[in-house]
Amino acid sequence: MKPPDAKVLLMPIITTFYVHIEFKIKTGIWSVNLPFLCSKCGVCCTLDDFLTAGKLKISPENPTVHVKAQTLYEELGRRWEADPVEYDRYITTTSCPFLFGKICSIYEIRPEGCRQFPNTPFGMQTQNCEALTRFKRQLAVLRKGRTTEIIFCFIERPIMHMQCTVKQYRRCVAKLCSAGITDDELALFCIFNEATM
């Protein structure tokens, strides 16, 4: 696979979640970073997930979001009072009210739980998200049969330093390719690791 131009991937890097994997071997420790690349499928964007994700970062610049959120909370209160069972069904089967198409309309002020996806209580349990399924498979194939320690990280901090030989790095790439990594995911993996070599 030939990775696409790195410039194409700069925007996702701003808020990308990744796992720093440390491999423990007899001669010491080596490590790589495995980033999660959201495909914006919208599977995780349910009303239930939004409600458990934390507070919106509302500011005076976005009063319409505040009004919409207040209206939503009032409606949900009425639904819960009318029928708690129906309320539970409703919030788990309804999309987030701030999702338009498959794009978050409040991306810049989204709740912390949404910002940290998939490293959230609801995130790693999300079903039917192809990107997350691939990410879990990639993580499993890299860790298989090895003593490892993983650290969940967010790109808001500097990327953790990757430390490995060229041979170890190439072996990781080969394993990721066997696990079905996409071209964009591979390009992001290369950016996260080659930049810290």
TORSELO-531159 format. One record per residue: x negated, y negated, z negated of N, C-alpha, C in turn; residue number from 1. Coordinates in nm, 4 decimals. Layout:
BEGIN
[node [X, Y, Z], [X, Y, Z], [X, Y, Z], NUM];
...
This chain:
BEGIN
[node [-0.0833, 0.1184, 0.0000], [0.0000, 0.0000, 0.0000], [-0.0872, -0.1239, 0.0000], 1];
[node [-0.0515, -0.2198, 0.0816], [-0.1246, -0.3464, 0.0842], [-0.0434, -0.4513, 0.0091], 2];
[node [-0.0977, -0.5055, -0.1014], [-0.0223, -0.6050, -0.1783], [0.0018, -0.7315, -0.0967], 3];
[node [0.1202, -0.7947, -0.1136], [0.1464, -0.9203, -0.0451], [0.0635, -1.0330, -0.1056], 4];
[node [0.0667, -1.1458, -0.0410], [-0.0060, -1.2638, -0.0853], [0.0317, -1.2971, -0.2297], 5];
[node [-0.0674, -1.3257, -0.3123], [-0.0438, -1.3539, -0.4546], [0.0463, -1.4748, -0.4750], 6];
[node [0.0439, -1.5711, -0.3843], [0.1250, -1.6916, -0.4010], [0.2729, -1.6588, -0.4069], 7];
[node [0.3144, -1.5531, -0.3382], [0.4551, -1.5117, -0.3378], [0.4995, -1.4744, -0.4785], 8];
[node [0.4072, -1.4262, -0.5590], [0.4425, -1.3745, -0.6909], [0.4179, -1.4718, -0.8046], 9];
[node [0.3755, -1.5934, -0.7768], [0.3448, -1.6871, -0.8845], [0.4658, -1.7213, -0.9696], 10];
[node [0.5829, -1.7366, -0.9104], [0.7011, -1.7727, -0.9879], [0.7389, -1.6661, -1.0906], 11];
[node [0.7455, -1.5359, -1.0547], [0.7790, -1.4362, -1.1561], [0.6775, -1.4293, -1.2686], 12];
[node [0.5521, -1.4660, -1.2413], [0.4489, -1.4562, -1.3436], [0.4784, -1.5493, -1.4606], 13];
[node [0.5464, -1.6573, -1.4365], [0.5698, -1.7559, -1.5412], [0.6366, -1.6938, -1.6629], 14];
[node [0.7314, -1.6053, -1.6437], [0.8040, -1.5485, -1.7575], [0.8039, -1.3961, -1.7574], 15];
[node [0.7043, -1.3357, -1.7001], [0.7015, -1.1898, -1.6899], [0.6598, -1.1244, -1.8212], 16];
[node [0.7308, -1.0177, -1.8529], [0.6979, -0.9310, -1.9652], [0.5968, -0.8278, -1.9152], 17];
[node [0.5025, -0.7906, -1.9986], [0.4104, -0.6836, -1.9607], [0.3677, -0.6053, -2.0835], 18];
[node [0.3111, -0.4875, -2.0575], [0.2593, -0.4033, -2.1640], [0.1087, -0.3932, -2.1461], 19];
[node [0.0371, -0.4225, -2.2523], [-0.1082, -0.4038, -2.2539], [-0.1312, -0.2635, -2.3092], 20];
[node [-0.1928, -0.1777, -2.2279], [-0.2138, -0.0380, -2.2670], [-0.3616, -0.0173, -2.2979], 21];
[node [-0.3894, 0.0294, -2.4199], [-0.5259, 0.0629, -2.4591], [-0.5389, 0.2144, -2.4623], 22];
[node [-0.6357, 0.2651, -2.3879], [-0.6624, 0.4085, -2.3806], [-0.7806, 0.4382, -2.4705], 23];
[node [-0.7610, 0.5312, -2.5631], [-0.8680, 0.5656, -2.6563], [-0.9381, 0.6915, -2.6052], 24];
[node [-1.0678, 0.6784, -2.5812], [-1.1492, 0.7910, -2.5357], [-1.2688, 0.8054, -2.6294], 25];
[node [-1.3443, 0.9135, -2.6136], [-1.4573, 0.9410, -2.7034], [-1.5591, 0.8280, -2.7054], 26];
[node [-1.5769, 0.7638, -2.5909], [-1.6793, 0.6590, -2.5820], [-1.6276, 0.5197, -2.6147], 27];
[node [-1.5008, 0.5088, -2.6507], [-1.4465, 0.3781, -2.6870], [-1.3046, 0.3570, -2.6376], 28];
[node [-1.2744, 0.2351, -2.6007], [-1.1402, 0.1985, -2.5576], [-1.1493, 0.1264, -2.4233], 29];
[node [-1.0573, 0.1593, -2.3332], [-1.0431, 0.0808, -2.2107], [-0.8966, 0.0437, -2.1982], 30];
[node [-0.8663, -0.0574, -2.1170], [-0.7285, -0.1062, -2.1145], [-0.6890, -0.1634, -1.9786], 31];
[node [-0.5569, -0.1666, -1.9559], [-0.4975, -0.2323, -1.8390], [-0.3674, -0.2986, -1.8824], 32];
[node [-0.3169, -0.3865, -1.7971], [-0.1887, -0.4526, -1.8206], [-0.0890, -0.4029, -1.7172], 33];
[node [0.0290, -0.3616, -1.7629], [0.1343, -0.3166, -1.6722], [0.2499, -0.4166, -1.6803], 34];
[node [0.2661, -0.5018, -1.5775], [0.3746, -0.6006, -1.5806], [0.5075, -0.5427, -1.5343], 35];
[node [0.6148, -0.6002, -1.5859], [0.7503, -0.5670, -1.5424], [0.7929, -0.6745, -1.4431], 36];
[node [0.8364, -0.6324, -1.3255], [0.8819, -0.7256, -1.2237], [1.0322, -0.7111, -1.2074], 37];
[node [1.1055, -0.8086, -1.2583], [1.2517, -0.8078, -1.2497], [1.2939, -0.8182, -1.1041], 38];
[node [1.3874, -0.7338, -1.0640], [1.4372, -0.7370, -0.9262], [1.5633, -0.8220, -0.9149], 39];
[node [1.6030, -0.8820, -1.0276], [1.7232, -0.9666, -1.0318], [1.8465, -0.8903, -0.9842], 40];
[node [1.8621, -0.7677, -1.0345], [1.9772, -0.6854, -0.9958], [2.1031, -0.7244, -1.0718], 41];
[node [2.0877, -0.7901, -1.1862], [2.2033, -0.8338, -1.2639], [2.2628, -0.7277, -1.3541], 42];
[node [2.2073, -0.6070, -1.3544], [2.2626, -0.4979, -1.4363], [2.2603, -0.5337, -1.5850], 43];
[node [2.1567, -0.6021, -1.6287], [2.1431, -0.6352, -1.7713], [2.2247, -0.7585, -1.8088], 44];
[node [2.2841, -0.8226, -1.7113], [2.3531, -0.9493, -1.7370], [2.5013, -0.9289, -1.7651], 45];
[node [2.5306, -0.8544, -1.8727], [2.6694, -0.8383, -1.9137], [2.7021, -0.9424, -2.0199], 46];
[node [2.8278, -0.9622, -2.0423], [2.8713, -1.0551, -2.1461], [2.8213, -1.0081, -2.2823], 47];
[node [2.8260, -0.8777, -2.3070], [2.7790, -0.8213, -2.4326], [2.6305, -0.8530, -2.4529], 48];
[node [2.5498, -0.8338, -2.3493], [2.4072, -0.8640, -2.3594], [2.3844, -1.0131, -2.3865], 49];
[node [2.4602, -1.0982, -2.3181], [2.4488, -1.2429, -2.3384], [2.4810, -1.2793, -2.4838], 50];
[node [2.5861, -1.2185, -2.5381], [2.6280, -1.2503, -2.6748], [2.5274, -1.2052, -2.7797], 51];
[node [2.4498, -1.1011, -2.7492], [2.3504, -1.0521, -2.8459], [2.2108, -1.1070, -2.8194], 52];
[node [2.1961, -1.1894, -2.7163], [2.0642, -1.2387, -2.6757], [2.0164, -1.3595, -2.7556], 53];
[node [2.1030, -1.4194, -2.8352], [2.0621, -1.5356, -2.9128], [2.1250, -1.6633, -2.8613], 54];
[node [2.0810, -1.7746, -2.9169], [2.1399, -1.9043, -2.8836], [2.0862, -1.9590, -2.7525], 55];
[node [2.1724, -2.0326, -2.6847], [2.1318, -2.1071, -2.5660], [2.0447, -2.2239, -2.6096], 56];
[node [1.9518, -2.2622, -2.5265], [1.8668, -2.3779, -2.5559], [1.9307, -2.5009, -2.4939], 57];
[node [2.0443, -2.5399, -2.5519], [2.1235, -2.6501, -2.4972], [2.0613, -2.7836, -2.5369], 58];
[node [2.0602, -2.8743, -2.4416], [2.0082, -3.0082, -2.4661], [2.1057, -3.1101, -2.4068], 59];
[node [2.0874, -3.2380, -2.4366], [2.1771, -3.3415, -2.3818], [2.1804, -3.3444, -2.2287], 60];
[node [2.0752, -3.2903, -2.1643], [2.0702, -3.2913, -2.0177], [2.1689, -3.1929, -1.9546], 61];
[node [2.2202, -3.0980, -2.0326], [2.3119, -2.9989, -1.9760], [2.4399, -2.9843, -2.0584], 62];
[node [2.5180, -3.0916, -2.0710], [2.6402, -3.0852, -2.1516], [2.7461, -2.9909, -2.0938], 63];
[node [2.7483, -2.9699, -1.9636], [2.8489, -2.8795, -1.9049], [2.8273, -2.7356, -1.9516], 64];
[node [2.7021, -2.6975, -1.9731], [2.6730, -2.5631, -2.0239], [2.7285, -2.5499, -2.1653], 65];
[node [2.7104, -2.6536, -2.2464], [2.7616, -2.6522, -2.3831], [2.9140, -2.6376, -2.3832], 66];
[node [2.9820, -2.7134, -2.2982], [3.1286, -2.7066, -2.2902], [3.1723, -2.5673, -2.2459], 67];
[node [3.1046, -2.5127, -2.1442], [3.1405, -2.3783, -2.0951], [3.1188, -2.2731, -2.2036], 68];
[node [3.0097, -2.2850, -2.2781], [2.9815, -2.1889, -2.3854], [3.0865, -2.1993, -2.4956], 69];
[node [3.1223, -2.3208, -2.5351], [3.2243, -2.3389, -2.6385], [3.3582, -2.2795, -2.5944], 70];
[node [3.3967, -2.3045, -2.4697], [3.5207, -2.2494, -2.4156], [3.5165, -2.0972, -2.4180], 71];
[node [3.4035, -2.0399, -2.3793], [3.3856, -1.8944, -2.3806], [3.4018, -1.8391, -2.5220], 72];
[node [3.3345, -1.9000, -2.6201], [3.3414, -1.8509, -2.7572], [3.4838, -1.8581, -2.8130], 73];
[node [3.5553, -1.9635, -2.7792], [3.6943, -1.9763, -2.8243], [3.7817, -1.8675, -2.7616], 74];
[node [3.7631, -1.8440, -2.6316], [3.8400, -1.7387, -2.5641], [3.8089, -1.6018, -2.6239], 75];
[node [3.6813, -1.5750, -2.6500], [3.6427, -1.4457, -2.7069], [3.6989, -1.4284, -2.8477], 76];
[node [3.7036, -1.5369, -2.9244], [3.7643, -1.5306, -3.0574], [3.9110, -1.4904, -3.0494], 77];
[node [3.9827, -1.5490, -2.9540], [4.1239, -1.5137, -2.9353], [4.1388, -1.3674, -2.8926], 78];
[node [4.0530, -1.3231, -2.8017], [4.0592, -1.1837, -2.7561], [4.0342, -1.0869, -2.8715], 79];
[node [3.9342, -1.1169, -2.9549], [3.9025, -1.0284, -3.0653], [4.0179, -1.0223, -3.1654], 80];
[node [4.0762, -1.1387, -3.1961], [4.1889, -1.1416, -3.2891], [4.3088, -1.0647, -3.2347], 81];
[node [4.3300, -1.0696, -3.1048], [4.4438, -1.0008, -3.0439], [4.4247, -0.8495, -3.0423], 82];
[node [4.3026, -0.8020, -3.0105], [4.2797, -0.6573, -2.9987], [4.1298, -0.6290, -2.9982], 83];
[node [4.0731, -0.5917, -3.1136], [3.9283, -0.5684, -3.1210], [3.8775, -0.4598, -3.0254], 84];
[node [3.9571, -0.3566, -3.0016], [3.9157, -0.2496, -2.9102], [3.9083, -0.3030, -2.7673], 85];
[node [4.0092, -0.3782, -2.7265], [4.0098, -0.4386, -2.5934], [3.8961, -0.5410, -2.5799], 86];
[node [3.8688, -0.6136, -2.6883], [3.7576, -0.7095, -2.6892], [3.6261, -0.6372, -2.6581], 87];
[node [3.6011, -0.5249, -2.7269], [3.4775, -0.4485, -2.7035], [3.4684, -0.4003, -2.5595], 88];
[node [3.5785, -0.3516, -2.5052], [3.5801, -0.3064, -2.3659], [3.5512, -0.4238, -2.2725], 89];
[node [3.6124, -0.5358, -2.3009], [3.5973, -0.6547, -2.2166], [3.4518, -0.7030, -2.2118], 90];
[node [3.3879, -0.7174, -2.3270], [3.2521, -0.7733, -2.3273], [3.1499, -0.6769, -2.2671], 91];
[node [3.1756, -0.5468, -2.2722], [3.0796, -0.4519, -2.2151], [3.1001, -0.4300, -2.0655], 92];
[node [3.2134, -0.4686, -2.0118], [3.2393, -0.4474, -1.8689], [3.2444, -0.5775, -1.7886], 93];
[node [3.2254, -0.6899, -1.8547], [3.2321, -0.8198, -1.7873], [3.0914, -0.8770, -1.7712], 94];
[node [3.0651, -0.9334, -1.6552], [2.9344, -0.9963, -1.6309], [2.9193, -1.1222, -1.7155], 95];
[node [2.7965, -1.1605, -1.7372], [2.7665, -1.2855, -1.8070], [2.8326, -1.3999, -1.7305], 96];
[node [2.8986, -1.4916, -1.7999], [2.9668, -1.6019, -1.7314], [2.8707, -1.7002, -1.6639], 97];
[node [2.7430, -1.6888, -1.6914], [2.6448, -1.7779, -1.6302], [2.5715, -1.7117, -1.5133], 98];
[node [2.6177, -1.5928, -1.4752], [2.5601, -1.5212, -1.3622], [2.6415, -1.5529, -1.2373], 99];
[node [2.5746, -1.6042, -1.1356], [2.6413, -1.6351, -1.0083], [2.5716, -1.5553, -0.9000], 100];
[node [2.6469, -1.4644, -0.8366], [2.5832, -1.3681, -0.7481], [2.4997, -1.2805, -0.8383], 101];
[node [2.3724, -1.2795, -0.8174], [2.2818, -1.2073, -0.9067], [2.1765, -1.3026, -0.9635], 102];
[node [2.2117, -1.4309, -0.9668], [2.1182, -1.5337, -1.0128], [2.1705, -1.5982, -1.1410], 103];
[node [2.0818, -1.6147, -1.2383], [2.1163, -1.6794, -1.3646], [2.1232, -1.8303, -1.3420], 104];
[node [2.2376, -1.8888, -1.3693], [2.2547, -2.0335, -1.3484], [2.1960, -2.1166, -1.4630], 105];
[node [2.1567, -2.0503, -1.5714], [2.0989, -2.1214, -1.6860], [1.9585, -2.0696, -1.7167], 106];
[node [1.8889, -2.0254, -1.6153], [1.7598, -1.9592, -1.6309], [1.6636, -2.0364, -1.7215], 107];
[node [1.6546, -2.1666, -1.7040], [1.5599, -2.2466, -1.7814], [1.5973, -2.2560, -1.9296], 108];
[node [1.7248, -2.2406, -1.9626], [1.7677, -2.2534, -2.1031], [1.8301, -2.1247, -2.1546], 109];
[node [1.8077, -2.0137, -2.0854], [1.8685, -1.8861, -2.1240], [1.8265, -1.8476, -2.2652], 110];
[node [1.9079, -1.7659, -2.3336], [1.8746, -1.7244, -2.4705], [1.7444, -1.6451, -2.4757], 111];
[node [1.6850, -1.6419, -2.5924], [1.5565, -1.5754, -2.6115], [1.5616, -1.4275, -2.5735], 112];
[node [1.6716, -1.3588, -2.6053], [1.6847, -1.2173, -2.5691], [1.6807, -1.1956, -2.4195], 113];
[node [1.7412, -1.2845, -2.3438], [1.7357, -1.2767, -2.1967], [1.5948, -1.3073, -2.1487], 114];
[node [1.5319, -1.4037, -2.2117], [1.3965, -1.4454, -2.1750], [1.2970, -1.3317, -2.1961], 115];
[node [1.3187, -1.2495, -2.2971], [1.2236, -1.1445, -2.3310], [1.2566, -1.0093, -2.2696], 116];
[node [1.3625, -1.0009, -2.1913], [1.3999, -0.8740, -2.1298], [1.2814, -0.8168, -2.0519], 117];
[node [1.2534, -0.6876, -2.0620], [1.3317, -0.5821, -2.1237], [1.2914, -0.5484, -2.2667], 118];
[node [1.2018, -0.6258, -2.3272], [1.1586, -0.5961, -2.4634], [1.2555, -0.6551, -2.5653], 119];
[node [1.3792, -0.6063, -2.5594], [1.4857, -0.6494, -2.6495], [1.5625, -0.5256, -2.6928], 120];
[node [1.6440, -0.5369, -2.7990], [1.7223, -0.4197, -2.8398], [1.8079, -0.3636, -2.7260], 121];
[node [1.8673, -0.4513, -2.6444], [1.9508, -0.4009, -2.5357], [1.8694, -0.3726, -2.4103], 122];
[node [1.7543, -0.4332, -2.3977], [1.6775, -0.4234, -2.2743], [1.6279, -0.2854, -2.2380], 123];
[node [1.5523, -0.2229, -2.3261], [1.4933, -0.0933, -2.2934], [1.5992, 0.0166, -2.2826], 124];
[node [1.7193, -0.0085, -2.3322], [1.8276, 0.0891, -2.3220], [1.9134, 0.0675, -2.1972], 125];
[node [1.8850, -0.0377, -2.1232], [1.9638, -0.0688, -2.0049], [1.9607, 0.0468, -1.9067], 126];
[node [2.0767, 0.0834, -1.8576], [2.0896, 0.1906, -1.7590], [2.1104, 0.1290, -1.6212], 127];
[node [2.0797, 0.2020, -1.5183], [2.1059, 0.1634, -1.3793], [2.0228, 0.0460, -1.3295], 128];
[node [1.9190, 0.0076, -1.3988], [1.8289, -0.0972, -1.3504], [1.7104, -0.0259, -1.2859], 129];
[node [1.7033, -0.0299, -1.1550], [1.5975, 0.0415, -1.0836], [1.4588, -0.0090, -1.1215], 130];
[node [1.4439, -0.1398, -1.1385], [1.3130, -0.1961, -1.1749], [1.2687, -0.1457, -1.3118], 131];
[node [1.3605, -0.1401, -1.4071], [1.3267, -0.0922, -1.5413], [1.2985, 0.0575, -1.5396], 132];
[node [1.3746, 0.1333, -1.4623], [1.3509, 0.2774, -1.4505], [1.2109, 0.3022, -1.3937], 133];
[node [1.1731, 0.2268, -1.2900], [1.0382, 0.2408, -1.2329], [0.9321, 0.2012, -1.3357], 134];
[node [0.9563, 0.0921, -1.4080], [0.8611, 0.0452, -1.5085], [0.8377, 0.1521, -1.6148], 135];
[node [0.9459, 0.2122, -1.6649], [0.9325, 0.3174, -1.7671], [0.8559, 0.4374, -1.7113], 136];
[node [0.8839, 0.4730, -1.5845], [0.8140, 0.5850, -1.5203], [0.6657, 0.5521, -1.5039], 137];
[node [0.6346, 0.4285, -1.4642], [0.4951, 0.3870, -1.4479], [0.4213, 0.3914, -1.5818], 138];
[node [0.4863, 0.3407, -1.6856], [0.4255, 0.3432, -1.8191], [0.4006, 0.4868, -1.8637], 139];
[node [0.4966, 0.5746, -1.8402], [0.4834, 0.7154, -1.8799], [0.3698, 0.7838, -1.8044], 140];
[node [0.3583, 0.7571, -1.6735], [0.2540, 0.8238, -1.5954], [0.1149, 0.7743, -1.6350], 141];
[node [0.1022, 0.6486, -1.6710], [-0.0282, 0.5982, -1.7154], [-0.0672, 0.6546, -1.8520], 142];
[node [0.0295, 0.6772, -1.9387], [0.0016, 0.7236, -2.0747], [-0.0046, 0.8756, -2.0864], 143];
[node [0.0465, 0.9469, -1.9875], [0.0602, 1.0929, -1.9953], [-0.0721, 1.1614, -2.0305], 144];
[node [-0.0669, 1.2410, -2.1374], [-0.1809, 1.3205, -2.1794], [-0.2958, 1.2421, -2.2393], 145];
[node [-0.2718, 1.1171, -2.2738], [-0.3793, 1.0326, -2.3279], [-0.3383, 0.9738, -2.4618], 146];
[node [-0.4352, 0.9444, -2.5426], [-0.4105, 0.8732, -2.6668], [-0.4110, 0.7250, -2.6329], 147];
[node [-0.2955, 0.6605, -2.6553], [-0.2842, 0.5194, -2.6175], [-0.2194, 0.4392, -2.7287], 148];
[node [-0.2408, 0.3113, -2.7186], [-0.1689, 0.2150, -2.8011], [-0.1146, 0.1110, -2.7047], 149];
[node [0.0113, 0.0715, -2.7240], [0.0680, -0.0287, -2.6347], [0.1068, -0.1535, -2.7131], 150];
[node [0.0874, -0.2662, -2.6475], [0.1214, -0.3953, -2.7060], [0.2147, -0.4652, -2.6080], 151];
[node [0.3348, -0.5012, -2.6543], [0.4322, -0.5696, -2.5704], [0.3992, -0.7185, -2.5697], 152];
[node [0.3889, -0.7763, -2.4513], [0.3427, -0.9140, -2.4371], [0.4320, -0.9936, -2.3421], 153];
[node [0.4217, -1.1250, -2.3535], [0.4901, -1.2155, -2.2633], [0.3898, -1.3123, -2.2067], 154];
[node [0.4142, -1.3535, -2.0857], [0.3187, -1.4348, -2.0121], [0.3069, -1.5770, -2.0666], 155];
[node [0.3947, -1.6185, -2.1580], [0.3807, -1.7525, -2.2137], [0.2446, -1.7693, -2.2803], 156];
[node [0.1849, -1.6583, -2.3232], [0.0503, -1.6603, -2.3795], [-0.0485, -1.6229, -2.2689], 157];
[node [-0.1778, -1.6471, -2.2884], [-0.2741, -1.6005, -2.1874], [-0.2644, -1.4482, -2.1728], 158];
[node [-0.2842, -1.4003, -2.0512], [-0.2785, -1.2559, -2.0261], [-0.3918, -1.1886, -2.1026], 159];
[node [-0.3596, -1.0780, -2.1700], [-0.4620, -1.0049, -2.2444], [-0.5677, -0.9525, -2.1477], 160];
[node [-0.6903, -0.9526, -2.1931], [-0.8028, -0.9121, -2.1098], [-0.7983, -0.7621, -2.0821], 161];
[node [-0.8058, -0.7272, -1.9537], [-0.8141, -0.5878, -1.9123], [-0.9606, -0.5475, -1.9146], 162];
[node [-0.9863, -0.4266, -1.9626], [-1.1240, -0.3820, -1.9740], [-1.1321, -0.2369, -1.9280], 163];
[node [-1.1862, -0.2172, -1.8074], [-1.2038, -0.0812, -1.7579], [-1.3036, -0.0815, -1.6437], 164];
[node [-1.3466, 0.0377, -1.6069], [-1.4378, 0.0512, -1.4945], [-1.3570, 0.0481, -1.3651], 165];
[node [-1.4241, 0.0309, -1.2549], [-1.3576, 0.0327, -1.1247], [-1.2921, 0.1687, -1.1032], 166];
[node [-1.3585, 0.2753, -1.1436], [-1.3044, 0.4108, -1.1286], [-1.1760, 0.4267, -1.2100], 167];
[node [-1.1735, 0.3794, -1.3343], [-1.0530, 0.3875, -1.4179], [-0.9394, 0.3052, -1.3576], 168];
[node [-0.9728, 0.1870, -1.3075], [-0.8731, 0.0994, -1.2449], [-0.8124, 0.1663, -1.1223], 169];
[node [-0.8979, 0.2236, -1.0364], [-0.8487, 0.2925, -0.9163], [-0.7629, 0.4124, -0.9518], 170];
[node [-0.7994, 0.4825, -1.0580], [-0.7186, 0.5964, -1.1026], [-0.5800, 0.5482, -1.1473], 171];
[node [-0.5749, 0.4357, -1.2158], [-0.4452, 0.3785, -1.2564], [-0.3612, 0.3432, -1.1343], 172];
[node [-0.4229, 0.2798, -1.0354], [-0.3501, 0.2427, -0.9141], [-0.2961, 0.3676, -0.8450], 173];
[node [-0.3779, 0.4717, -0.8353], [-0.3330, 0.5966, -0.7714], [-0.2149, 0.6577, -0.8469], 174];
[node [-0.2223, 0.6566, -0.9801], [-0.1122, 0.7115, -1.0600], [0.0148, 0.6290, -1.0416], 175];
[node [0.0003, 0.4971, -1.0384], [0.1166, 0.4109, -1.0186], [0.1788, 0.4346, -0.8810], 176];
[node [0.0961, 0.4537, -0.7799], [0.1483, 0.4826, -0.6458], [0.2247, 0.6147, -0.6452], 177];
[node [0.1749, 0.7129, -0.7199], [0.2447, 0.8423, -0.7261], [0.3765, 0.8305, -0.8025], 178];
[node [0.3873, 0.7280, -0.8881], [0.5098, 0.7071, -0.9666], [0.6113, 0.6206, -0.8934], 179];
[node [0.5792, 0.5778, -0.7705], [0.6755, 0.5020, -0.6911], [0.6723, 0.3519, -0.7119], 180];
[node [0.5552, 0.2960, -0.7392], [0.5442, 0.1512, -0.7559], [0.5727, 0.0825, -0.6221], 181];
[node [0.6424, -0.0308, -0.6263], [0.6704, -0.1050, -0.5030], [0.5502, -0.1920, -0.4670], 182];
[node [0.5488, -0.2432, -0.3441], [0.4400, -0.3309, -0.3012], [0.4297, -0.4546, -0.3905], 183];
[node [0.5440, -0.5153, -0.4233], [0.5433, -0.6351, -0.5083], [0.4950, -0.6031, -0.6496], 184];
[node [0.5388, -0.4885, -0.7038], [0.4931, -0.4484, -0.8374], [0.3436, -0.4215, -0.8375], 185];
[node [0.2931, -0.3583, -0.7321], [0.1499, -0.3309, -0.7227], [0.0708, -0.4605, -0.7126], 186];
[node [0.1208, -0.5541, -0.6345], [0.0534, -0.6836, -0.6214], [0.0475, -0.7542, -0.7567], 187];
[node [0.1566, -0.7511, -0.8321], [0.1578, -0.8147, -0.9631], [0.0640, -0.7422, -1.0593], 188];
[node [0.0601, -0.6099, -1.0533], [-0.0342, -0.5313, -1.1355], [-0.1766, -0.5756, -1.1053], 189];
[node [-0.2090, -0.5899, -0.9759], [-0.3448, -0.6326, -0.9362], [-0.3758, -0.7725, -0.9887], 190];
[node [-0.2792, -0.8624, -0.9777], [-0.2994, -0.9995, -1.0262], [-0.3243, -0.9999, -1.1778], 191];
[node [-0.2446, -0.9253, -1.2502], [-0.2577, -0.9225, -1.3961], [-0.3896, -0.8640, -1.4417], 192];
[node [-0.4445, -0.7724, -1.3639], [-0.5654, -0.7046, -1.4076], [-0.6914, -0.7604, -1.3439], 193];
[node [-0.6898, -0.7866, -1.2160], [-0.8104, -0.8357, -1.1498], [-0.8471, -0.9753, -1.1984], 194];
[node [-0.7465, -1.0534, -1.2383], [-0.7742, -1.1885, -1.2891], [-0.8458, -1.1857, -1.4231], 195];
[node [-0.8361, -1.0738, -1.4959], [-0.8997, -1.0651, -1.6281], [-1.0240, -0.9781, -1.6282], 196];
[node [-1.0647, -0.9277, -1.5108], [-1.1836, -0.8397, -1.5030], [-1.3101, -0.9187, -1.5311], 197];
